């Protein structure tokens, strides 16, 4: 089953991501073996309290989360490590915080240690929602730039630089395509599989006469 663009993988990473982040430091035998032993012991201990015809349900309730965790961990271990051993770092140099901008906004900054299978996207954040913009950001000699258009639905807004895993990148592209087709973009509180690496706050649109 392909992993990129799979909504199941996106959902599993959202739920089990923090646990996988810790267990990824362990060897696979320990990372999978210890939870497996605990799961078997739970089934054995609770077996006496469950009717015979519901034993399968008990096993399903205990083993399903274990299987989901293992799938998420395996997917994370298959992702190539950062070239420098450090997490991605980025800045937004333009626009600057609390700046008044026009609707067409030129953005630029720096980005380092971004893995080759990751993608950068600019997004507008306001009132707890996030809207990825049409232009994917490309890095050239640790510098990036891009131009976005903002309608100005709120008085103040932020511009964020997001790093997206392959499945999240596919999700963003599909969201943009669907929004263009419908003429309206669905509101999102967040995008699973992305990480905000930089943000500039307090932006306002210049009033037009």
Secondary structure, 3 states (H helix, E strand, C coil): CCCCCCHHHHHHHHHHHHHHHHHCCCCHHHHHHHHHHHHHHHHHHHHCCCCHHHHHHHHHHHHHHHHHHHHHHHHHHHCCCCCCCCCCEEEEEECCCCCEECCEEEEEEEEECCCCCCEEEEEEEECCEEEEEEEEEEEECCEEEEEEECCCCCCCEEEEEEEECHHHHHHHHHHHHHHHHHCCCCCCCCCCCEEEEEEEEEEEECCCC
